[in-house]
Amino acid sequence: MFDLPSSDVRSRELSGIAWDPNVKALWAVQDESAIIVRLAPNAAMNRWEFAETIHVTAGGPVDLEGIVVIKDGFIVVSEEGPRVIEISRTGQLVREIHLPDRFRDARHNKSLESLTLTPSGRYLFTTTEVALPCDGDIATSDAGTRVRIIRIDRQTGEIDEYAYATDPAPYATSDWGVADLAAFGENELLVLERGWARSIGNTAHIHRVTLDPVTSCGNVESLSPATPALKKRPFVDLGQLTMRGLPAAKQPQANPILDNYEGLAIGPRLEDGRPSVIVVSDDNAHANQVARILVLACNT
C-alpha cells in the first residue's frame, strides 16, 4: 500500500488505471482534468513516483474515467458524452469508437466509469456505473442494479453486450455501482463494485466473471430481474484486508485501508512470481480522502 502525496496536484481525482509493461509503469486518468499521469513503482511495488504528465485534447469536454494502453497510444473513456476515444501518446485525438445508441441516455454522473483491454489487445470492455434508465433502477439495500458490459472487437468493430447484476447496496443510504473492470483473460473479467455511506465510509468488492453467451443482451430492449446475468465469483472484499501500521482514516471507515477505490488493473508479476492486481482510490480533491495505491498478490 502507498499513499500519494496530497500536496501534489497529480494525486488528485485519479480514476481509471492501466499497467504498461513496456515502460513498467502505471498510467492513470484524472476525472476532472483532461490529464494522464504516469506512476513508476520501485521493485517491490510498495513505493511510487510521478513521471511525465500528458494533456488530452479530445475535441470537446471530457470526464476521464478509464484508460488502456495500446501500441501507438491510449484509449480512454469519458463519462461526459459518454465517449470512448483513441488518443496518441501525446494526448491528441485519433478517433471516436462507436457505442450503442442507448448509452447516450445514461444517468448523469453514473455513466461510463470503466475500461479494460484483453491481453491480446483485441477486445475492449466498458460499462456504466448503474443501470441505464431503460434497464431499471439504481442499487438499493434490497436489490442491485443491472448494467450492460460492452465488449468491442477492435478488429471488426462488432459490439456485444452482457448483463451484469451488482450486489445490493450494503447500506440503505449508500451510493453503489460498478467503478472499473480489468480483463483477467480473453473471456474473464474482474469487476470492482464500490460505494460510500455517510458516517460509515466506503465499501469495495471485486468479483470475477466469465463471459457466457446466455447473458448476451444486445437485442434486449430493457433488462429486468428475469434477464440472465453473468455469474459472479468473489475475488476480494477490500474491507476484509488486514495490514499493520495503517494510518488513521481521514473519515469514518469500517477498516482504515478503505477509501474511494475507482481504478482497477492487472499488474505485472511480483518478485515471488505471483500475478498482481492494482487498485487506486480517487480522493475527489477532498482533504478527508486519500489517493492510495493497493497492490494485491493473486494466488490464482
C-alpha positions in Angstrom: 0.0 0.0 0.0 1.2 3.5 -0.8 -0.4 6.9 -0.2 0.4 9.5 -2.8 1.3 13.0 -1.5 -1.8 15.2 -1.1 0.3 18.2 -1.8 0.9 17.1 -5.4 -1.9 18.1 -7.8 -1.2 14.9 -9.8 -2.5 12.8 -6.9 -6.0 14.3 -7.2 -9.0 12.6 -8.6 -7.3 9.5 -10.1 -9.9 7.2 -11.6 -9.1 4.6 -14.3 -5.6 3.0 -14.4 -3.7 0.7 -16.8 -0.4 -1.1 -16.4 2.1 -0.6 -19.2 4.6 -3.5 -19.3 6.8 -1.6 -21.9 7.7 1.2 -19.5 6.9 -0.8 -16.3 4.7 1.9 -15.0 1.0 2.7 -14.3 -0.9 5.2 -16.3 -3.9 7.0 -14.6 -6.5 9.4 -15.7 -7.8 12.3 -13.6 -11.6 12.5 -13.9 -12.0 16.3 -13.5 -9.0 17.3 -15.7 -8.1 16.1 -19.1 -4.8 14.7 -17.9 -3.0 11.3 -17.9 -0.3 10.8 -15.3 2.4 8.2 -15.2 3.3 6.4 -11.9 6.6 4.4 -11.7 7.0 1.9 -8.9 10.1 0.5 -7.1 11.0 -3.1 -7.5 8.9 -4.2 -4.5 5.8 -2.2 -5.8 5.4 -0.5 -2.5 6.5 3.0 -3.4 5.5 5.1 -6.4 6.8 8.2 -8.0 5.3 10.5 -10.6 6.8 10.7 -14.1 5.5 12.6 -17.1 2.0 14.1 -17.5 0.1 14.0 -20.7 -2.6 16.6 -21.5 -5.5 15.2 -23.5 -7.1 17.1 -26.4 -10.2 15.2 -27.3 -12.3 17.6 -29.4 -14.7 18.6 -26.6 -15.2 18.4 -22.9 -14.3 15.1 -21.2 -14.6 13.5 -17.8 -12.0 10.8 -18.0 -12.8 7.6 -16.0 -10.9 4.7 -17.7 -7.8 4.1 -19.7 -6.0 1.3 -21.6 -2.6 1.2 -23.3 -2.3 0.3 -27.0 0.7 0.2 -29.3 0.6 3.7 -30.5 -1.2 5.5 -27.7 -4.1 5.1 -25.3 -7.9 4.5 -25.4 -9.8 6.5 -22.7 -13.4 6.5 -21.7 -15.2 9.7 -20.8 -18.3 9.9 -18.6 -19.1 13.1 -20.4 -20.8 12.2 -23.7 -20.3 9.3 -22.9 -17.4 8.6 -25.2 -14.7 6.1 -25.9 -11.8 7.8 -27.5 -8.5 6.7 -29.0 -5.6 9.2 -28.5 -2.0 9.4 -29.4 0.9 9.1 -27.0 1.0 12.9 -26.9 -2.7 13.1 -26.0 -4.1 14.1 -29.4 -7.5 12.8 -30.6 -7.1 9.9 -33.1 -10.7 8.7 -33.4 -14.0 8.0 -31.6 -15.1 4.5 -31.1 -18.8 3.9 -31.6 -21.1 3.0 -28.8 -24.7 1.6 -28.9 -27.1 4.5 -29.1 -28.9 3.5 -25.8 -25.8 4.6 -23.9 -26.5 8.3 -24.7 -29.3 8.1 -22.2 -27.0 7.0 -19.3 -27.8 8.6 -16.0 -25.9 11.8 -15.2 -22.7 11.2 -13.3 -23.4 7.4 -13.4 -22.3 6.8 -17.0 -19.2 5.0 -18.3 -16.8 4.5 -15.4 -14.6 1.7 -16.6 -12.4 0.5 -19.4 -10.1 -2.6 -19.9 -8.4 -4.4 -22.7 -7.8 -8.1 -23.1 -4.3 -9.5 -23.1 -4.4 -10.0 -26.9 -5.4 -6.4 -27.4 -8.4 -7.4 -29.4 -11.4 -6.7 -27.1 -12.3 -3.6 -25.1 -14.8 -3.8 -22.3 -16.7 -0.9 -20.6 -19.9 -0.4 -18.6 -21.9 2.2 -16.8 -21.8 2.7 -13.1 -25.5 1.9 -12.7 -28.4 0.7 -14.9 -29.4 2.7 -17.9 -32.9 4.2 -17.4 -34.3 1.6 -19.8 -32.9 -1.2 -17.7 -34.2 -0.4 -14.2 -33.3 1.4 -11.0 -30.1 2.1 -9.2 -29.0 -0.2 -6.4 -30.8 -0.3 -3.1 -30.2 -2.4 0.1 -32.8 -4.9 -1.3 -31.5 -5.3 -4.9 -28.5 -4.5 -7.0 -28.5 -2.5 -10.2 -28.3 -4.2 -13.7 -25.7 -2.9 -16.2 -24.7 -3.9 -19.7 -21.0 -4.8 -20.0 -20.0 -3.8 -23.6 -17.4 -5.8 -25.5 -15.9 -4.1 -28.5 -14.0 -6.1 -31.1 -11.2 -3.8 -32.2 -10.6 -5.9 -35.3 -14.1 -6.0 -36.7 -15.9 -3.2 -34.7 -18.6 -5.8 -33.6 -20.2 -5.0 -30.3 -21.7 -7.4 -27.8 -23.4 -6.7 -24.5 -23.6 -8.8 -21.4 -26.0 -8.4 -18.4 -24.3 -7.9 -15.0 -26.1 -7.5 -11.7 -24.3 -5.8 -8.9 -24.6 -6.7 -5.2 -27.3 -4.9 -3.3 -26.1 -1.6 -1.7 -24.6 -2.6 1.7 -26.4 0.2 3.5 -29.8 1.8 2.9 -28.2 5.2 2.4 -25.2 4.2 0.3 -24.3 5.0 -3.3 -23.4 1.8 -5.1 -22.3 0.8 -8.6 -19.5 -0.5 -10.9 -16.3 1.5 -10.7 -14.0 -0.4 -13.0 -13.2 -3.6 -14.9 -10.0 -5.5 -15.5 -9.6 -8.2 -18.1 -8.1 -11.3 -16.5 -8.1 -13.1 -19.8 -9.9 -13.0 -23.2 -13.2 -14.1 -21.6 -12.7 -13.3 -18.0 -13.1 -10.1 -16.1 -12.6 -8.6 -12.6 -15.4 -6.2 -11.7 -14.9 -3.6 -9.0 -18.1 -2.6 -7.2 -17.9 0.2 -4.7 -19.9 2.7 -2.7 -20.0 5.2 0.2 -22.4 5.9 3.0 -22.3 9.0 5.3 -20.9 8.3 8.8 -20.0 4.7 7.7 -17.5 5.2 4.9 -16.6 3.1 1.8 -17.2 -0.5 0.8 -15.5 -2.2 -2.1 -15.9 -5.7 -3.5 -14.1 -7.2 -6.5 -15.9 -10.1 -8.3 -14.7 -12.4 -11.1 -16.9 -13.3 -14.0 -16.5 -15.4 -17.2 -18.4 -14.4 -20.3 -21.5 -16.5 -21.0 -23.5 -16.2 -24.2 -26.6 -16.9 -22.2 -26.2 -13.4 -20.7 -25.9 -11.7 -24.1 -28.4 -8.8 -24.1 -27.6 -6.7 -27.2 -31.0 -7.5 -28.6 -32.8 -7.0 -25.3 -34.5 -3.6 -25.1 -34.9 -3.5 -21.4 -33.2 -5.6 -18.7 -35.3 -7.0 -15.9 -34.6 -9.2 -12.8 -35.5 -12.1 -15.1 -32.8 -11.3 -17.6 -29.9 -13.8 -17.2 -26.9 -12.1 -15.7 -23.2 -13.2 -15.5 -22.4 -15.5 -12.6 -20.1 -13.9 -10.1 -17.4 -15.4 -8.0 -16.0 -13.4 -5.1 -12.4 -12.3 -5.7 -11.7 -10.0 -2.7 -13.6 -7.8 -0.3 -11.2 -4.9 0.3 -12.8 -4.2 3.6 -11.6 -7.6 4.9 -7.9 -7.0 4.1 -5.6 -6.5 7.1 -2.3 -4.6 7.3 -0.3 -3.5 10.3 0.7 0.1 10.8 -2.1 1.7 8.8 -2.5 5.4 9.3 -5.8 6.5 10.8 -8.6 7.1 8.3 -9.4 10.7 7.5 -13.1 10.0 7.7 -15.2 7.2 9.3 -14.3 3.8 7.8 -15.0 0.3 8.9 -11.4 -0.5 8.0 -8.7 2.2 7.6 -7.5 0.5 4.4 -10.7 1.6 2.7 -11.2 4.7 0.6 -12.9 5.6 -2.6 -11.4 2.9 -4.9 -12.2 3.6 -8.5 -9.3 2.3 -10.6 -8.6 -1.4 -11.2 -5.9 -3.0 -13.4 -4.0 -6.3 -13.9 -0.4 -5.5 -12.9 2.9 -7.3 -13.5 4.1 -10.5 -11.8 5.6 -9.8 -8.4 9.1 -10.8 -7.2 7.7 -14.1 -5.9 6.1 -14.9 -9.3 2.5 -14.3 -8.4 0.4 -12.1 -10.7 -0.8 -8.8 -9.2 -3.9 -6.7 -9.3 -3.6 -2.9 -8.7 -6.4 -0.8 -7.2 -6.3 3.1 -6.9 -8.6 5.4 -4.9 -10.0 8.7 -6.1 -9.6 11.4 -3.4 -12.2 13.7 -5.1 -9.7 16.5 -4.2 -11.1 16.4 -0.7 -8.9 16.8 2.4 -10.7 13.9 4.2 -9.9 11.4 1.5 -6.7 9.9 0.2 -5.2 8.9 -3.1 -4.0 5.3 -2.4 -2.4 2.5 -4.4 -3.0 -1.1 -3.3 -1.1 -3.9 -5.0 -2.7 -7.3 -4.4 -1.0 -10.6 -4.9 -3.1 -13.2 -6.6 -2.9 -16.9 -5.7 -5.0 -18.0 -8.8 
